[in-house]
Amino acid sequence: MRDTRAWRLQVWVSFGLAAFLCATGLAYLPGEAIDRAFMVMGYVFCLSTVFVLSKAIRDNQAAETKDGSEDSPMWRFVTWGGFAVAMSLTAWGLLRMEINETYRAFMGVCWLYLVTTAFTLAKTLRDQHEADLAEARWQGARAARAGSSYQGADEQIVVRDDA
């Protein structure tokens, strides 16, 4: 089953809006340069760990249904730990900065909006990829069952894909 165009558009617009709001907030963030750099790194770290964690969860879910193989406990620790560290350090940095409470709230909401839209985007992209694979398999199986023939000048060649 494929997501609708409206859903995909909403996901991309939401992610773009979240990224834009975060970038705007970070660009005008008051305070020391080191604090601004820390926050930019924190937001980027959170964003990258969201995509890594999303992929790891989805891969393990797919492995459970196929062959039973899963990621090693250490890889699960790295993906979940990286996400927890990124979120914790970013929250800590945001809370300890000496900025206006309204600005802090804006940055916090933008940050959480970015994280949630990144999870949604990762899922939507993976769903689209899986739908494309399923459709290609279905079309390949259909072509293999039906077979296709080509009549040449002197001979008939039958092409079949038995994969």
GITAQUI-V478164 format. One record per backbone hydrogen bond with DSSP energy under -1.0 kcal/mol. CO is the residue of the C=O (numbers start at 1). NH is the residue of the N-H. E is the energy in kcal/mol with one decimal. If there is no record, write none. Layout:
co=CO nh=NH e=E
co=CO nh=NH e=E
This chain:
co=4 nh=8 e=-2.3
co=5 nh=9 e=-2.8
co=6 nh=10 e=-2.5
co=7 nh=11 e=-2.6
co=8 nh=12 e=-2.4
co=9 nh=13 e=-2.9
co=10 nh=14 e=-2.6
co=11 nh=15 e=-2.4
co=12 nh=16 e=-2.7
co=13 nh=17 e=-2.7
co=14 nh=18 e=-2.6
co=15 nh=19 e=-2.7
co=16 nh=20 e=-2.5
co=17 nh=21 e=-2.8
co=18 nh=22 e=-2.5
co=19 nh=23 e=-2.7
co=20 nh=24 e=-2.7
co=21 nh=25 e=-2.7
co=22 nh=26 e=-2.8
co=23 nh=27 e=-2.4
co=24 nh=28 e=-1.7
co=32 nh=36 e=-2.0
co=33 nh=37 e=-2.6
co=34 nh=38 e=-2.3
co=35 nh=39 e=-2.3
co=36 nh=40 e=-2.4
co=37 nh=41 e=-2.5
co=38 nh=42 e=-2.5
co=39 nh=43 e=-2.6
co=40 nh=44 e=-2.4
co=41 nh=45 e=-2.8
co=42 nh=46 e=-2.6
co=43 nh=47 e=-2.3
co=44 nh=48 e=-2.5
co=45 nh=49 e=-2.3
co=46 nh=50 e=-1.9
co=47 nh=51 e=-1.5
co=48 nh=52 e=-2.0
co=49 nh=53 e=-2.9
co=50 nh=54 e=-2.6
co=51 nh=55 e=-2.1
co=52 nh=56 e=-2.4
co=53 nh=57 e=-2.6
co=54 nh=58 e=-2.3
co=55 nh=59 e=-2.9
co=56 nh=60 e=-2.2
co=57 nh=61 e=-2.2
co=58 nh=62 e=-2.4
co=59 nh=63 e=-2.4
co=60 nh=64 e=-2.0
co=61 nh=65 e=-1.1
co=62 nh=66 e=-1.3
co=63 nh=68 e=-2.7
co=72 nh=76 e=-2.1
co=73 nh=77 e=-2.2
co=74 nh=78 e=-2.4
co=75 nh=79 e=-2.7
co=76 nh=80 e=-2.6
co=77 nh=81 e=-2.6
co=78 nh=82 e=-2.6
co=79 nh=83 e=-1.8
co=80 nh=84 e=-2.6
co=81 nh=85 e=-2.9
co=82 nh=86 e=-2.6
co=83 nh=87 e=-2.5
co=84 nh=88 e=-2.6
co=85 nh=89 e=-3.0
co=86 nh=90 e=-2.0
co=87 nh=91 e=-2.4
co=88 nh=92 e=-2.8
co=89 nh=93 e=-2.7
co=90 nh=94 e=-2.4
co=91 nh=95 e=-2.6
co=92 nh=96 e=-2.1
co=93 nh=97 e=-1.0
co=97 nh=99 e=-1.5
co=100 nh=104 e=-2.6
co=101 nh=105 e=-2.5
co=102 nh=106 e=-2.4
co=103 nh=107 e=-2.7
co=104 nh=108 e=-2.5
co=105 nh=109 e=-2.7
co=106 nh=110 e=-2.6
co=107 nh=111 e=-2.3
co=108 nh=112 e=-2.4
co=109 nh=113 e=-2.5
co=110 nh=114 e=-2.5
co=111 nh=115 e=-2.2
co=112 nh=116 e=-2.5
co=113 nh=117 e=-2.5
co=114 nh=118 e=-2.0
co=115 nh=119 e=-2.0
co=116 nh=120 e=-2.1
co=117 nh=121 e=-2.6
co=118 nh=122 e=-2.6
co=119 nh=123 e=-2.2
co=120 nh=124 e=-2.5
co=121 nh=125 e=-2.7
co=122 nh=126 e=-2.2
co=123 nh=127 e=-2.8
co=124 nh=128 e=-2.2
co=125 nh=129 e=-2.2
co=126 nh=130 e=-2.6
co=127 nh=131 e=-2.4
co=128 nh=132 e=-2.5
co=129 nh=133 e=-2.3
co=130 nh=134 e=-2.6
co=131 nh=135 e=-2.4
co=132 nh=136 e=-2.4
co=133 nh=137 e=-2.6
co=134 nh=138 e=-2.5
co=135 nh=139 e=-2.7
co=136 nh=140 e=-2.4
co=137 nh=141 e=-2.8
co=138 nh=142 e=-2.5
co=139 nh=143 e=-2.5
co=140 nh=144 e=-2.1
co=141 nh=145 e=-2.3
co=142 nh=146 e=-2.4
co=143 nh=147 e=-2.8
co=148 nh=159 e=-2.4
co=150 nh=157 e=-2.6
co=155 nh=152 e=-2.7
co=157 nh=150 e=-2.3
co=159 nh=148 e=-1.8
